[in-house]
């Protein structure tokens, strides 16, 4: 890849990480929990809990079908 494309991708990654940190700060200030979702092998997103040891546990049967085909 040309060097300028790598720099653009690196900049996008930096911006996405900053946006994530900003959203976490907003959630903390508003005292609203962040919902985490994980996609299963069928392309269905399910709400999960992140445990202290970074294990993932399915929270509920709240499923959201992916728009990805």
C-alpha positions in Angstrom: 0.0 0.0 0.0 1.2 3.5 -0.7 2.4 5.4 2.4 -0.4 8.1 2.2 -3.1 5.4 2.3 -1.6 3.9 5.4 -1.5 7.3 7.0 -5.2 7.9 6.2 -6.1 4.5 7.6 -4.1 5.2 10.7 -5.8 8.6 11.1 -9.2 7.0 10.8 -8.3 4.4 13.4 -7.2 7.2 15.8 -10.4 9.1 15.2 -12.5 6.0 15.8 -10.7 5.3 19.1 -11.2 9.0 20.2 -14.9 8.7 19.4 -15.2 5.5 21.4 -13.5 7.2 24.4 -15.9 10.2 24.0 -18.9 7.9 24.0 -17.7 6.2 27.1 -17.2 9.5 28.9 -20.7 10.6 27.9 -22.2 7.4 29.2 -20.4 7.9 32.5 -21.5 11.5 32.8 -25.1 10.5 32.0 -24.9 7.5 34.3 -26.2 5.2 31.5 -24.7 1.8 31.0 -23.2 0.9 27.6 -24.8 -2.0 25.9 -22.4 -4.4 24.3 -23.4 -6.6 21.3 -21.7 -9.5 19.6 -22.5 -11.1 16.3 -23.0 -14.9 16.3 -22.1 -17.3 13.4 -25.5 -16.6 11.8 -25.1 -12.8 11.6 -27.4 -12.1 14.5 -26.3 -9.5 17.1 -27.0 -10.4 20.7 -26.7 -8.2 23.8 -23.8 -9.5 26.0 -22.3 -8.7 29.3 -18.5 -8.2 29.6 -17.4 -9.8 32.8 -14.4 -8.7 35.0 -12.1 -11.3 33.4 -13.1 -10.1 29.9 -15.3 -13.1 29.4 -18.4 -12.5 27.3 -21.8 -13.7 28.6 -25.0 -13.5 26.7 -27.4 -11.2 28.5 -30.8 -11.8 27.1 -32.6 -13.0 24.1 -32.4 -9.6 22.5 -31.4 -10.3 19.0 -30.9 -7.9 16.2 -30.6 -9.3 12.7 -27.6 -8.1 10.8 -28.1 -6.1 7.6 -25.0 -7.8 6.3 -25.7 -10.3 3.6 
